Amino acid sequence: VRLVGGSSPQEGRIELCVQSSPGVTIWGSVCNAQYYGTAEVICRQLNYSRSGAVLYSVASFGPGQNPFVLDGVYCNGGEDSLLSCSNNGYHRCHKGQESGVKCQNL
């Protein structure tokens, strides 16, 4: 997972690596993420503090250039990674619905 388009490394649009092989890495955007626990999981996964984590919607960090890979992600905050959270797949996403996160340093 990474954050893209923010004014600092600890904030931005949520992107998830969906394929990585020698010389090729494909990233995808997350849309319609829900609940503050989702922001906590992402921040912890990126080695930031989960305290004060903020979740943004409606492309607050600009639209992504990559395909959508997850829709309606919902984490309760205790999951180890974004992929452990519930989601609705990716079929209901549209440009302008990209989710973002702002994390705090440890």
N, C-alpha and C positions, 0 to 999 in steps of 0.2 A: 504494500500500500504506500502511496505517496500523496503529498499535497502540492497542488500546482496553481499558479496564478495569484498567490497572495503577496503581500508586501514584505513578508519575512518567511523563513523556512517553516515556521510552526503554524502557518495558516494557508488555506487554499482549497481548491476544488479537490474532492476525493477521487483518486484514480487507483485502480487495482490492476496489477500485472496478471494478464490472463494467459500469456505464453512467453516463455523465455527459452531460447536455444542459442547456440553460438552465433553471434552477429545479429540476432533478431529478438527484439523485445516488444511485445504488444501490450499496450495499456488501454483500459476502458474506464469510462466514467460511471459514477453511482448517482442515481436520481431518487428523489422522494425519500431520503433517509428520515427516520423518525426517532424521536425520544433522545434525551440527553445521554443515555447510556451508550448510544452509538458513538457519539463524540468521545466519550471516555475510553471506549475500547480502541478507537483509532489512535488517540493520543498516546495511550499506553503502548500500543503496538509500535509506535514511532519513537519510543523512549522519551516522551514528554510526560509532564504531570497530568493525571486524569482530573485533578482538582481544577475547577474553573474552565473546563472544556466547553466550547460553545458549538452548536450545530447550526448551520445555515442552509437555506434552500433557495430556490428561484435564481440559480446561477449568480450568486453573490460574488463569486470570483471569476466570472466570465464563463461563456459556453465552452465546452470541451470540443476538441477536434477529433476525438476518438469515439468509437462506438460505445453505447451503453452496455454495461455488463451486469449490473444489479439494480433492481427497483424495490422501493419500499423496505429498505434494510431496517431491522428493528433489533437492537441489542439491549439487554437489561443492565449491562455494565460489567458483568462478571465473566464474559467470554474472553478466551485467549486471543482471538483474532476476528476480523471482520467476517471471515468466511464461516465462523462458528455461529453467526447471528442468523435469525430468520430473515427471509426475503421473499419477494414475489417474482423472482426470475428477472427478466429484463425487457419484456415485451410491451410495457406500457409507458415507456419513457419518451420524452420529446425534448428537443433543444429548449433551453431555458429552465429546465427542471433539475439541473445539476446541483448536487449537494456539496457543501463545503464544511470545513471544520477550522476552528481556531483553538490552538493548544497553548499551554503555559510551559515555560522551561521548568525543569526539576529544581 
